[in-house]
Amino acid sequence: MAEPERPRSDRSPWNWLLVVPFVVPLLTFLYNDVEPRIGGFPLFYWLQFAFILLGVTTTTIVYQMTKRSRS
């Protein structure tokens, strides 16, 4: 007989890490400049790509730290 599943709890402290990708782009002083340029792109544009990588990284970390084992 299969073991009944426990109710899901999303109360892990790791979930607070998901706030970072929302707050960091709101800090406009980080990218309120043109220099430095990378590959001819001003700071604003390449920093947007960095924010995407930040979001992917934090989401991956939270997922890995909060997933349940399949055993």
C-alpha positions as CSV (number, residue, x, y, z in Angstrom):
1,M,0.0,0.0,0.0
2,A,1.3,3.4,-0.9
3,E,2.3,5.8,1.8
4,P,0.0,8.9,1.9
5,E,1.6,12.2,0.9
6,R,2.1,14.7,3.6
7,P,0.5,18.1,3.1
8,R,2.9,20.5,1.2
9,S,4.5,23.2,3.4
10,D,6.0,26.2,1.6
11,R,7.4,27.7,4.8
12,S,11.1,27.2,4.1
13,P,13.4,30.1,5.0
14,W,15.0,29.5,1.6
15,N,12.0,31.1,0.0
16,W,13.1,34.5,1.2
17,L,15.9,34.3,-1.2
18,L,13.4,34.8,-4.0
19,V,12.9,38.4,-2.9
20,V,16.4,39.3,-4.1
21,P,15.7,39.3,-7.9
22,F,12.7,41.5,-7.3
23,V,14.5,44.1,-5.0
24,V,17.8,44.4,-6.8
25,P,16.4,45.8,-10.1
26,L,14.5,48.4,-8.0
27,L,17.8,49.9,-6.8
28,T,18.2,52.3,-9.6
29,F,21.5,53.8,-8.4
30,L,23.1,50.5,-9.5
31,Y,22.5,51.2,-13.2
32,N,22.0,55.0,-13.4
33,D,25.1,55.4,-15.6
34,V,26.4,54.8,-19.1
35,E,29.9,53.5,-18.2
36,P,31.3,50.9,-18.1
37,R,30.5,49.6,-21.5
38,I,30.9,45.9,-22.2
39,G,31.0,44.9,-25.9
40,G,29.8,48.4,-26.8
41,F,26.7,48.0,-24.6
42,P,26.1,50.6,-21.9
43,L,25.8,49.5,-18.3
44,F,22.0,49.6,-18.3
45,Y,21.7,46.9,-21.0
46,W,24.2,44.4,-19.8
47,L,23.1,44.8,-16.2
48,Q,19.6,43.7,-17.3
49,F,21.1,40.4,-18.5
50,A,22.9,40.2,-15.1
51,F,19.5,40.6,-13.4
52,I,18.1,37.7,-15.4
53,L,21.1,35.5,-14.4
54,L,20.5,36.6,-10.8
55,G,16.9,35.5,-11.0
56,V,17.7,32.2,-12.6
57,T,20.4,31.5,-10.1
58,T,18.3,32.3,-7.0
59,T,15.4,30.3,-8.4
60,T,17.6,27.3,-9.0
61,I,19.1,27.5,-5.5
62,V,15.7,27.8,-3.8
63,Y,14.4,24.8,-5.9
64,Q,17.4,22.6,-5.1
65,M,17.3,23.4,-1.4
66,T,13.5,23.0,-0.9
67,K,12.7,20.0,-3.2
68,R,11.7,16.8,-1.5
69,S,13.7,13.6,-1.9
70,R,12.0,10.9,-4.0
71,S,12.8,8.1,-1.7
